[in-house]
Amino acid sequence: MKISIIACILVYSFVIAAAVKGLSQDCRQGSINWETMIITAVGKSEMELDLPPVRRRIRAVAEAAIDAKKQALEVFKSLNYDGEKTVNDLILQSPGLALRIDSAEIDLTFIDRPRLLPDSTVELSAEHLLSGQLLDLVLPAESITSAENIVGPQPQT
């Protein structure tokens, strides 16, 4: 119950930040739509021309999907945690958090078909709903459990 209250406060602060900056926040690696809580990222990969045509396309699409996941994680790391810090700042304070975020299971939904660009690069657009394991990693693990934590120990009577 208390964790869900903290989650609501965090989401509310994200929504307030969105109201100030608009409903979509862009960064170099992608964007996040605060109204739908969806991270959008684009993965890219170059085709290896020494492979047979079918294998080169399959490998390039697979590598673009891996890159899309990396880009979605970079968008997540660039999000404002509070008014002064980003998630990346939290990672710098707790190095173990970086490993947990980088190894988190994120479910990407691919928006459209892979695009083959004239320079033999493949692009793949993907979305991730900002919830679940990834969001749980930056939320406090424990919340205030009693009034004693707020006002200190009460005198014995």
N, C-alpha and C positions, 0 to 999 in steps of 0.2 A: 504494500500500500504506500509506504513512504518512498520507495524507489519510484513508483509511478508518479508521485507528486513531484519529485525532483525531475523526472523525465518531462512532465508537463511544464515545469518552470523553464527547463532548458529549451524545449520546443517553443514556448512562448517568447523566450528571449531571441530565438532565431527569427520568429515571426516579426517581432518588434524591429529587429535589425533589417528585415526585408521591407518593412513599411518605410523605414528611413531611406534605404538604398534602392527601393523598387523590388518587385517580386522575383527578379532573376539576378543572380550575382555571377558575373563572368570572371574567369581567370584564364591564365595562359593555357592550361591543360583541358579546360572544359567549362562547365557552368553548373549552377544548381538553381532549380526553380523552387523557391521557398513555399509557394502555394501548394505544390504537389509533393514537395520533399524528395525530388528526383534529381540525382546527379547525372549529367550528360557528359560523355567523354568520347573522343575519337582516337582510335588506335591506328597506327600506320606501320607498314612493313614494306621493304623492298623485295622484289622478286629476285630469286637467284637464277640467273640466266643459264647456268650450267646444268640445271635439272631439266628433265623432260617437261613439256608444257603443262600437263595435268598435275604433276607433282609440284611444280613451282607455284601454281595457283593455290593448291591445297596448303602448302607450307606457308605461303605468304598470308593467307587468310587466318591460319592458326596463330601465326606470330602477331598479326594485327589484333586478334582477340586478346592475346596476352598483354600487348601494349595498351589496349583499351582498359584493361583491369588496372594496370599501373597508373594510367592517366586518371582514372576514377579515384584511386587512392590519393593521388596528388591533389585533386580537387578537394577531397575530404580533409586532407592535412592543411589546406589553405583556408578552411572555414574559420570564422570568428567563433572562439569558444565563449568569450565574454567581451566586454567592451574594449579590453586591452590586449588580450592574448588570442592567438590562433591555436588550432589543434597542434600545429607543428611546434609551437612554443611549449606545449605540454610534453611533447615527445622529447624536446631538448632537456626538460627537467627530469624526465623518467625514461632513460634509454630502453628499458625493457618494453615500454609501450610501443616503440617503433617496431619491434619484432612481432608483437601481437597484432598490430594493425596490418603490417605487410603480409602476415600469414592468415589473416581473417578470411573466412569464406564469404565472398560477395557474389550475389547472383546478378549477372549482367543480362539484360534483355537487349538483343540487337535490334536496332530501330529499322534498318533497311538492309538491302543486299550490299555485299562488299563492292566498293567502287575501284575500278582500275584506272589510274591516272596515266597520262601520256608518258611520264618519266618512269614507268614500270613500278610505281608504288601502289600499294593496295591500302585503301582507307576503310575503316569499319566503325560505324557509330553505335554507341551502346548507352544504356541507361541503367541506373541502380537506385532503388528506393532506399532513402536514408533512414534505416531502421534496423532492428535486429542486432546482430553480433557487432557490427561496426560501430553503431551508436552506443551500445552498451560498454564498449571499451573506454570511452571518454567520460561516461557518466560516473559519478561517485559510486563506489562499490557499497558503501554503507551510508546511511543517512542518520540523522539525529534520532537516537533511540529512546531518549527520555528527557524530561524537563531538567534533570540533574546536569545534563550536558550543556544546557543553556544558562542556567542560573547558578550552577555549582552545587555542592552538597548542602543539604538542609541541616540546620542545627538539630541535635537530639533533644527531645522534650520529655 
